[in-house]
């Protein structure tokens, strides 16, 4: 009798656990909220970033090994270049705000460069400060705020996929109302300021306004065109374990704008302060 009672009791306890362990379909609202929360909860990261970004009408590839701390912001990047990898090191509050660069080519000396300057921005959509997921979190939050109660119209849940060996949710945000709108430059603003304020792409602003040659080539009172959201459409592969968008594909009105692949993601690793110093073992500075 006791044995039968024990079996019944165990069955009662296990049944709800078994039911809970089954993955329930997420609503569109739940998916976006959980995605934002997961991106905001990132403290540190290690990953390999493979990317393509449209530069002057052509897709420019990139390949980087990254380790970073979100706050305070610290980042070490090994950039794949022919013959020997270049290196980039930035630590908030150090080097008077400059980025230490080992170019791995002539002049073969370390350089202290402006992270917003032309050299580090060359053939790049973004600065080093947009690495990781915090920047994308801001973009998704802005889109979610703009869509309001129309989430069901703009968000498409496309089921589960396996990408790079990871189980993912495929989710697309499709802004059917994507357009360029008039904007009057305010005093003291440059293109980056405008892009940050409106959660849009600074490179897209440059590409759209042919009279604007660089990120600081605007002045107060000037009328320019800016996109009304970051992009026309974006598809995420959201890692089911981390709830992070480890694959991102973005389109604008002209077609494919950028593609980002996050490989070998290590979430919130313990990265020592010494790994953000130029004399850390294995670095070439």
N, C-alpha and C positions, 0 to 999 in steps of 0.2 A: 504493500500500500504506500509506504513512504517513497519507494522508488518511483511509482507512478506519479505521485504528487510532485516529486522533484522534476520529472520529465515535463509535466504540465507547466510548472513554474518557469523552467528554463525556456520553454517554447513561448510563453507569454512575454518574457523579457527580451528574447531575441527577435521576435516578430517585428516590433517597431523599429529596431536597429536595422534590420534587413531592408525594411521599406525606406528608411531614411538614407541608406547608403546608395540607393539607386538615384542616378542623376535625373533631376526633374528639368524639363525644358524651361529655359529662362525667358521671361518676357523681354520685349525690346527695351523697356524702361529699366528693368533689372540689369540687363546686360550692360547698358551704357553707364549706369550708376556704379556697378561693380568694377567696370573697367577704369573709371575715373579714380575710384578709391584705391585700387591696386597700384595705379601709376603714382598717386600721391604718397603712398606708403613706402616707396622705394627710398632707402637710405644710402645704399652703395651698390655698385654693379661691376661685374666683369663680363665682357662680351666681345665678340667679333662682329663688326659692322661691315656688311657688303652692300654697296649702294650704287644706284644709277640716278643721276640728276640731269635734267635737260639744261644745257648751257649753249646759248647761241644756236638753238635749233637742233642740237645733237645730244645724245645721251652720253654723259661722261661718267665712267666707272670710278669706284673707290673701294678700298679695302683697308680696314683699320682694326687693330687690337686695342681695346679700351679698358682701363680700370678707372673708376671714378667714385668720388664721395659727393653726395648731393649738397649737404650743408654742414660745415662750410664747403664751398665748391673747390674740389681738387680733381685734377684729371691728368693721367698719363696716357699718351696715344703713341702707338707704333704704327706708322703709315707705310704700307707696302708700296715701294717704288723700285724701279729697275736697279739691279746690282746689290743695293743695300737699303735697308729700311730706314726711313727718317723717323725722328722722335719729337714729340711735343709734350711739354710739361707746363702746367699752370696751377698755381696755388693761390687762392684768394688771400689778399693782404701781403703778398710777397712780390719782390722785383718791381715795385712801383706800378703794379698792374700789368706788367709785361709778361709775355709768354716766352719761355725758353725753348729754342728750336735747334735741334741737331739736323741740319739739312741733308747730311750724308752725301753731299756733293760740293763742288766749288762754291764758296771759298773754304770749305772744310773746317769751319770754326762755328762755335755755338753763337746763336743770334738771339737777342732780346727784342721781340717784335710786338707791336700793338695787336691784340687779339681781334680788333675790329678793322685793322688795316688792310690795304689792298693785297699784300703778299699772302696773308693767311686766308683771305676771302677769295682768292683767285680760284675759279672753277668750283666754287662751293655755293650752295644755296644758303648755308647757315654758318654761324660762328661756333666756336667750341662750346659756348654756353647753352646751345640747344641739344647737346648730346644727351642720350638717355631718354627717359619718358616724361619728365616734368613738362617739357615744352609741348609735347603732344597732348598732355593732360589739359593744358590751358586751351588748346585748340578745340578739343572735344567738349570741354565745359562751355566754351563760348557758343559752339554749335547747338548744344543741348539747351542753352538758355534762349537762343534765338528761335529754335523750333517750338519751344514751349509745349503746348498740348498737341502738337502735330508730329510727335516722335514717330508714330505709326506710319506717317506718310513718307518720312525721310530715311528711316532705318530699316534695313532688310536683313533678316536672319537667314543665312543660307546653309544651315546645318553644320555638321562636323566634318573636318578634314584632317588628314595627317600630313604635316609639313616638316621636312627635315627630321623625321622620327618623332615629332611631338604632336600630341592630340590637341586640336585647336577648334574653336568656334569661328566659322567664317561669317563676318559681319560687314555690311556695307552701309556707309552713310552717303546718301545720294541727294545732293541739293539741286533740285530741278529749277530753282529760282536763281542759280548762280549768274552773276552779272558783274560788270564793272560800273562803278558809280563815281560821280564827281566828288572831288575833295579839294578843299582850299588849305594849303600849308599854313600852319600856325607859326608864330614867331619862335625861333629856337629849335624847331623840329628838323630832323633829317629823315631819310627814308626808313631807317631802322626804328626810329621813335614812332613813326606813323604805323608801321607794320605791327609793332608790339601793342600799341594802343587798340588796334582793331583786330588783333589775332589773325593777321593775314601774312602772306609770304612777301618778304622784302624783295626777293629776287623777282617775283612775279610783277611787282610794282615797277622795277627797273625794266623788265622785258616789255611791259605794256606801254610805258612812256618813253618813246624813242628820244625825246629831248632831254631826258635825265640820263647823264652818263655814268654817275656814280652815286653811292649811298648818301653822300653829303651835297649832291648837286641839285638842291632845291632851296627856295627862299620863301620867306613869308609872303603870303598873298598869291603865290603861284597856284594855278589850278592843274590838278593831275587826276588820273583815273586810278582807282584802287578796287580790288575785288571785294565783293560784299561778304564772302566767307573765305576760309583758307584755300579751298579748292572746290572744283565742281563735284568730284566724287572721290571717296577714299574707301578702300577695302582693307580690312584688318583680318589677320589670322591671330586670334586671341588664345594664347596658351592656356589650356584648361587647368593646369596646376598653378601657374603664377597669375593668371588673368591679366597678362601683359600682351600688347600687340607686337609679337615677335616678327611679323611680316606686315609690311604696309605698302600699298600701291595707290598712287595718287594721280588724278587726272584734272586738267583744267579744260577750258573751251577748245584748246588746240589739240588735245590728246594727252598722251602719257607725260606727266610732269616729273615724277620721281618714284623710286622704288627702294625700299629699305629692308634688309634682311638682318635679323639679330640671331647670330649663331652662338652656341656654347654659353648661354646666359647663366651666370651665377648671381643669384639674387641675395642682396644684403650680406655679402661676405665681410669678414673682419679684415680690413686692409690697414696695415700699419702705416703710421706717419712717414716712416723711412722710405716707403714705396713711392712717396711723392717728393723725393729729393733727387737731385741730379747725380749723386754718387752712389745710388742704390746699385747693388751687385747685379750685373747683367745689362745695365743701361750703357749707352755709348756716348753720353754727353762729355 
